[in-house]
Amino acid sequence: MENIHVECYSGYRGEETPRRFWLGDRCIGVRHVTDRWLSPDHRYFKVLGDDGGIYILRHDANANQWEVTFFYQTPDSV
């Protein structure tokens, strides 16, 4: 798992949704949030990046820390 910096949008209900994130110096825009779910300690977002990759981002609200827990490069984006 890799720690990342995430920029979010807070909607009208105050729920934060990732809009872009940085892996090192590389900025990846979020084209679409395809799924989201909660666990007792974390929030998860499955997103399609503007690089064609599929990522699962995990947010620990208590520690205010984000991680990439899954990455898949789609064949169309290669």
C-alpha positions as CSV (number, residue, x, y, z in Angstrom):
1,M,0.0,0.0,0.0
2,E,1.2,3.4,-0.9
3,N,0.5,6.7,0.9
4,I,-0.8,9.4,-1.3
5,H,-2.1,13.0,-1.3
6,V,-5.7,13.3,-2.3
7,E,-7.7,16.4,-3.2
8,C,-11.4,16.0,-2.5
9,Y,-14.7,17.7,-3.2
10,S,-17.2,18.1,-0.4
11,G,-20.7,17.7,-1.7
12,Y,-23.8,19.3,-0.3
13,R,-23.9,16.6,2.5
14,G,-20.3,17.3,3.5
15,E,-19.1,13.9,2.3
16,E,-15.7,14.1,0.7
17,T,-15.2,12.5,-2.7
18,P,-11.7,12.2,-4.3
19,R,-11.2,14.4,-7.4
20,R,-7.5,13.9,-8.0
21,F,-4.6,12.3,-6.2
22,W,-0.8,12.4,-6.4
23,L,1.5,9.4,-6.5
24,G,4.9,11.1,-5.9
25,D,5.0,13.9,-8.5
26,R,2.4,12.4,-10.8
27,C,-1.1,13.8,-10.6
28,I,-4.0,11.5,-11.6
29,G,-7.5,13.0,-12.1
30,V,-10.5,11.0,-11.1
31,R,-12.8,10.5,-14.2
32,H,-15.4,8.6,-12.3
33,V,-16.1,7.1,-8.9
34,T,-17.4,3.6,-9.8
35,D,-18.1,2.4,-6.3
36,R,-17.7,3.4,-2.7
37,W,-18.2,1.5,0.6
38,L,-17.6,1.8,4.3
39,S,-15.8,-0.5,6.8
40,P,-15.7,0.1,10.5
41,D,-12.4,2.0,10.3
42,H,-12.1,3.2,6.7
43,R,-13.9,4.5,3.6
44,Y,-13.1,3.1,0.2
45,F,-13.5,4.5,-3.2
46,K,-13.1,2.6,-6.5
47,V,-12.1,5.2,-9.1
48,L,-11.3,5.4,-12.8
49,G,-8.2,7.6,-13.3
50,D,-7.6,9.9,-16.2
51,D,-4.7,7.6,-17.1
52,G,-7.1,4.7,-17.7
53,G,-6.1,2.9,-14.4
54,I,-8.6,1.5,-11.9
55,Y,-7.7,2.4,-8.3
56,I,-9.1,1.6,-4.9
57,L,-8.4,4.5,-2.5
58,R,-8.7,3.9,1.2
59,H,-9.3,6.8,3.7
60,D,-8.6,6.5,7.4
61,A,-10.6,9.5,8.7
62,N,-9.1,9.2,12.3
63,A,-5.6,9.5,11.0
64,N,-6.5,11.6,8.0
65,Q,-4.5,9.3,5.8
66,W,-5.1,8.0,2.3
67,E,-3.7,4.9,0.7
68,V,-3.9,3.1,-2.7
69,T,-4.8,-0.5,-1.9
70,F,-5.4,-1.7,-5.5
71,F,-4.3,-0.7,-9.0
72,Y,-5.2,-2.2,-12.4
73,Q,-4.0,-0.8,-15.7
74,T,-6.7,-1.3,-18.3
75,P,-5.6,-2.8,-21.6
76,D,-7.2,0.2,-23.5
77,S,-4.9,2.7,-21.8
78,V,-1.6,1.0,-22.6
